[in-house]
Amino acid sequence: MENSIYQRRESPVAANCPLALADRGGNYGNPSVHARKDPLIMGVFPRRNAAETTKLFAPMAEYLGERLGRKVNLVTARDFRVVWQGVTEATFTIVVH
């Protein structure tokens, strides 16, 4: 599948995309991956304090969890360095920029 969106990406952050999904196993588009029960981790770049970030993005996490059939845990960070570390280490399965 050359030039397919299902190929493994080097980084979970898509260029100019406010929301990116990462698959640590390289299984983009594989329906069996979505049947897993382990929670997805949604990391949010810190533009506001943790309380406001949680208030703003908790509904999105809940909606995604319902649509995907998996729990989505929202993670806020105190600074960009912590979020970027989570991005580079593939800690997050969802990143909101």
N, CA and C of each residue as an Amber inpcrd file, in Angstrom:
protein
   291
   0.8290000  -1.1810000   0.0000000   0.0000000   0.0000000   0.0000000
   0.8740000   1.2450000   0.0000000   1.4150000   1.5990000  -1.0890000
   2.2390000   2.7910000  -1.1670000   1.3690000   4.0300000  -1.0080000
   1.9230000   5.0280000  -0.3070000   1.2370000   6.2960000  -0.0650000
  -0.1170000   6.1200000   0.6220000  -0.2350000   5.1090000   1.4140000
  -1.4860000   4.8460000   2.1100000  -1.5040000   5.5510000   3.4570000
  -2.6810000   6.0040000   3.8670000  -2.7940000   6.6000000   5.1930000
  -2.6570000   5.5420000   6.2790000  -2.6740000   4.2830000   5.8760000
  -2.5810000   3.2090000   6.8490000  -1.1490000   2.7810000   7.1380000
  -0.1730000   3.3680000   6.4970000   1.2130000   3.0320000   6.7660000
   1.6360000   3.6430000   8.0910000   2.5830000   3.0130000   8.7470000
   3.0870000   3.5110000  10.0230000   3.7820000   4.8500000   9.8320000
   3.4930000   5.7750000  10.7170000   4.1110000   7.0930000  10.6950000
   5.2770000   7.1210000  11.6820000   6.2410000   7.9860000  11.4320000
   7.3660000   8.1330000  12.3440000   6.9610000   8.9000000  13.6060000
   5.9830000   9.7730000  13.5080000   5.5580000  10.5790000  14.6370000
   4.0420000  10.5480000  14.7230000   3.4810000  10.5330000  15.9550000
   2.0310000  10.5420000  16.0740000   1.4200000  11.9060000  15.8000000
   2.2300000  12.9190000  15.5810000   1.7080000  14.2550000  15.3250000
   1.6950000  14.5110000  13.8280000   0.5270000  14.7200000  13.2800000
   0.4030000  15.0130000  11.8580000   0.6280000  16.5090000  11.6490000
   1.3150000  16.8590000  10.5870000   1.6140000  18.2580000  10.2980000
   0.3230000  19.0490000  10.1230000   0.2450000  20.1820000  10.7930000
  -0.8880000  21.0950000  10.6870000  -2.2200000  20.4460000  11.0360000
  -2.2140000  19.4900000  11.9220000  -3.4430000  18.7960000  12.3030000
  -3.6720000  19.0010000  13.8020000  -4.8160000  19.5680000  14.2030000
  -5.0420000  19.8080000  15.6190000  -5.2810000  18.5360000  16.4300000
  -5.6640000  17.4600000  15.7680000  -5.9080000  16.1970000  16.4520000
  -5.2110000  15.1080000  15.6750000  -4.3880000  14.3400000  16.3510000
  -3.6810000  13.2510000  15.6840000  -3.8920000  11.9730000  16.4670000
  -4.0390000  10.8750000  15.7500000  -4.1680000   9.5670000  16.3730000
  -2.8960000   8.7840000  16.1250000  -2.4050000   8.1470000  17.1430000
  -1.1870000   7.3670000  17.0130000  -1.5020000   5.9070000  17.2850000
  -0.8590000   5.0450000  16.5630000  -1.0100000   3.6120000  16.7750000
   0.3880000   3.0660000  17.0120000   0.6780000   2.7260000  18.2320000
   2.0280000   2.2800000  18.5860000   2.4070000   0.9600000  17.9330000
   1.4310000   0.2390000  17.4180000   1.7350000  -1.0550000  16.8270000
   1.7970000  -1.0430000  15.3160000   1.6080000   0.0930000  14.6850000
   1.6510000   0.1650000  13.2310000   0.4520000  -0.4910000  12.5620000
  -0.6840000  -0.4970000  13.2390000  -1.8660000  -1.1840000  12.7240000
  -2.9480000  -0.2180000  12.2700000  -2.5760000   0.8340000  11.5740000
  -3.5620000   1.8050000  11.1130000  -4.6240000   1.1150000  10.2690000
  -5.8690000   1.3800000  10.6040000  -6.9670000   0.8510000   9.8100000
  -7.3320000  -0.5920000  10.1050000  -6.6390000  -1.2460000  11.0170000
  -6.9180000  -2.6370000  11.3430000  -8.0530000  -2.6720000  12.3690000
  -9.2370000  -3.1500000  11.9980000 -10.3790000  -3.1290000  12.9160000
 -10.1440000  -3.8930000  14.2030000  -9.3120000  -4.9280000  14.1910000
  -9.0900000  -5.7050000  15.4090000  -8.3810000  -4.8820000  16.4700000
  -7.6170000  -3.8760000  16.0660000  -6.9430000  -3.0140000  17.0300000
  -7.9750000  -2.2560000  17.8450000  -9.0480000  -1.8280000  17.1980000
 -10.0560000  -1.0440000  17.8760000 -10.9240000  -1.8840000  18.8030000
 -10.8280000  -3.1770000  18.7220000 -11.5920000  -4.0660000  19.5900000
 -10.9090000  -4.2310000  20.9470000  -9.6650000  -3.7840000  21.0660000
  -8.9670000  -3.8950000  22.3450000  -9.6950000  -3.0920000  23.4060000
  -9.4830000  -3.4710000  24.6380000 -10.1760000  -2.8070000  25.7330000
  -9.2870000  -1.8530000  26.5300000  -7.9840000  -1.8480000  26.2750000
  -7.1370000  -0.9290000  27.0230000  -7.5010000   0.5100000  26.6520000
  -7.4360000   1.4330000  27.6100000  -7.8690000   2.8060000  27.3310000
  -6.9200000   3.5330000  26.3780000  -7.4800000   4.4660000  25.6340000
  -6.6850000   5.3600000  24.8110000  -6.2640000   6.5310000  25.6960000
  -5.1040000   7.0780000  25.4300000  -4.5860000   8.1950000  26.2170000
  -4.5950000   9.4420000  25.3420000  -5.3770000  10.4490000  25.7360000
  -5.4680000  11.6920000  24.9860000  -4.6590000  12.7650000  25.7020000
  -3.5640000  13.1830000  25.0700000  -2.7230000  14.2430000  25.6130000
  -3.0770000  15.5680000  24.9640000  -3.1240000  16.6270000  25.7760000
  -3.4810000  17.9540000  25.2870000  -2.3070000  18.9010000  25.5380000
  -1.8870000  19.6160000  24.4880000  -0.8400000  20.6170000  24.6670000
  -1.3470000  21.6870000  25.6270000  -0.5360000  22.0920000  26.5910000
  -0.9820000  22.9970000  27.6580000  -1.0380000  24.4670000  27.2310000
  -2.2000000  24.8980000  26.8410000  -2.3960000  26.3170000  26.5110000
  -3.1500000  27.0340000  27.6380000  -3.7270000  26.2530000  28.5360000
  -4.4890000  26.7780000  29.6680000  -4.1030000  25.9890000  30.9180000
  -4.6270000  26.3850000  32.0620000  -4.3330000  25.6200000  33.2710000
  -5.0550000  24.2730000  33.2140000  -4.6650000  23.3670000  34.0840000
  -5.1780000  21.9890000  34.0320000  -6.6960000  21.9220000  34.2180000
  -7.2390000  22.7350000  35.1170000  -8.6790000  22.6940000  35.3610000
  -9.4650000  23.1350000  34.1280000  -9.0240000  24.2120000  33.4950000
  -9.7280000  24.6980000  32.3030000  -9.5630000  23.7310000  31.1330000
  -8.3720000  23.1670000  30.9960000  -8.1220000  22.1880000  29.9300000
  -9.0310000  20.9800000  30.1050000  -9.1400000  20.4930000  31.3180000
 -10.0060000  19.3460000  31.5930000 -11.4580000  19.6840000  31.2840000
 -11.9060000  20.8650000  31.7060000 -13.2840000  21.2760000  31.4470000
 -13.5610000  21.3590000  29.9430000 -12.6030000  21.8590000  29.1740000
 -12.7840000  22.0160000  27.7350000 -12.7170000  20.6990000  26.9620000
 -11.7990000  19.8010000  27.3680000 -11.5370000  18.6130000  26.5640000
 -12.1520000  17.3200000  27.0960000 -12.6770000  17.3220000  28.3070000
 -13.3340000  16.1150000  28.8310000 -14.5210000  15.6930000  27.9630000
 -15.3450000  16.6400000  27.4710000 -16.4380000  16.2120000  26.5900000
 -15.9320000  15.5340000  25.3050000 -14.8170000  16.0130000  24.7600000
 -14.2550000  15.3870000  23.5650000 -13.7810000  13.9740000  23.8770000
 -13.1160000  13.8090000  25.0040000 -12.6380000  12.4820000  25.4010000
 -13.8120000  11.5260000  25.5950000 -14.8670000  12.0150000  26.2160000
 -16.0520000  11.1840000  26.4300000 -16.6990000  10.8040000  25.0910000
 -16.8320000  11.7820000  24.2000000 -17.4290000  11.5320000  22.8910000
 -16.6070000  10.5040000  22.1030000 -15.2930000  10.6980000  22.0670000
 -14.4350000   9.7500000  21.3450000 -14.5430000   8.3500000  21.9460000
 -14.5940000   8.2820000  23.2730000 -14.7330000   6.9880000  23.9370000
 -16.0140000   6.2760000  23.5360000 -17.1020000   7.0410000  23.4800000
 -18.3820000   6.4490000  23.0750000 -18.3360000   5.9830000  21.6230000
 -17.7940000   6.8150000  20.7430000 -17.7440000   6.4820000  19.3110000
 -16.7980000   5.3220000  19.0160000 -15.6840000   5.2560000  19.7640000
 -14.6890000   4.2140000  19.5130000 -14.9430000   2.9470000  20.3240000
 -15.8160000   3.0250000  21.3030000 -16.1010000   1.8660000  22.1310000
 -14.9750000   1.5340000  23.0880000 -14.1900000   2.5380000  23.4280000
 -13.0650000   2.3540000  24.3650000 -12.9760000   3.5720000  25.2690000
 -12.5180000   3.3740000  26.4690000 -12.3190000   4.4890000  27.3800000
 -11.1910000   5.3750000  26.8520000 -11.3710000   6.6800000  26.9760000
 -10.3400000   7.6460000  26.6000000  -9.9730000   8.4260000  27.8450000
  -8.7210000   8.2700000  28.2920000  -8.2300000   8.9880000  29.4580000
  -7.6050000  10.3020000  29.0080000  -8.0690000  11.4000000  29.5820000
  -7.5410000  12.7240000  29.2740000  -6.3460000  13.0080000  30.1740000
  -5.2380000  13.4310000  29.5590000  -4.0330000  13.7570000  30.3080000
  -3.6590000  15.2050000  30.0270000  -3.5080000  15.9820000  31.0960000
  -3.0310000  17.3490000  30.9450000  -1.6030000  17.4050000  31.4740000
  -0.8430000  18.3730000  31.0020000   0.5460000  18.5000000  31.4380000
   0.8340000  19.9380000  31.8330000   1.8480000  20.1080000  32.6560000
   2.1620000  21.4500000  33.1520000   2.9090000  22.3020000  32.1370000
   3.5730000  21.6520000  31.1750000   4.3030000  22.4300000  30.1790000
   4.4720000  21.6320000  28.8880000   4.9250000  22.3250000  27.8470000
   5.0660000  21.7060000  26.5240000   6.1080000  20.5900000  26.5240000
   7.1460000  20.7350000  27.3290000   8.2010000  19.7230000  27.3730000
   7.6360000  18.3590000  27.7730000   6.7770000  18.3580000  28.7740000
   6.1820000  17.1010000  29.2480000   5.3020000  16.4810000  28.1600000
   4.5060000  17.3190000  27.4840000   3.6550000  16.7920000  26.4070000
   4.5150000  16.2750000  25.2660000   5.5230000  17.0370000  24.8860000
   6.3630000  16.6080000  23.7620000   7.0800000  15.3080000  24.0940000
   7.4910000  15.1390000  25.3410000   8.1030000  13.8760000  25.7550000
   7.1080000  12.7340000  25.5650000   5.8460000  12.9500000  25.9390000
   4.8200000  11.9310000  25.7400000   4.5860000  11.6350000  24.2720000
   4.7020000  12.6610000  23.4300000   4.5470000  12.4680000  21.9860000
   5.6990000  11.6340000  21.4490000   6.9150000  12.0130000  21.7710000
   8.0820000  11.3040000  21.2200000   8.2100000   9.8840000  21.7550000
   7.7060000   9.6390000  22.9550000   7.7620000   8.2880000  23.5310000
   6.5030000   7.4830000  23.2320000   5.6040000   8.0400000  22.4340000
   4.3440000   7.3780000  22.0540000   3.5110000   6.9890000  23.2710000
   3.5190000   7.8460000  24.2890000   2.6790000   7.6330000  25.4640000
   1.2180000   7.8840000  25.1310000   0.9880000   8.8420000  24.2520000
  -0.3740000   9.2140000  23.8910000  -0.8250000   8.4890000  22.6240000
  -2.0690000   8.0570000  22.6070000  -2.6550000   7.5070000  21.3830000
  -3.4250000   8.5800000  20.6420000  -3.7900000   9.6440000  21.3540000
  -4.4520000  10.8040000  20.7520000  -3.7330000  12.0550000  21.2420000
  -3.4260000  12.9580000  20.3350000  -2.7700000  14.2110000  20.7180000
  -3.5950000  15.3690000  20.1740000  -3.9170000  16.3100000  21.0630000
  -4.6280000  17.5210000  20.6590000  -3.6440000  18.6650000  20.7620000
  -3.4260000  19.3050000  19.6360000  -2.4260000  20.3720000  19.5760000
  -3.0720000  21.7040000  19.7530000
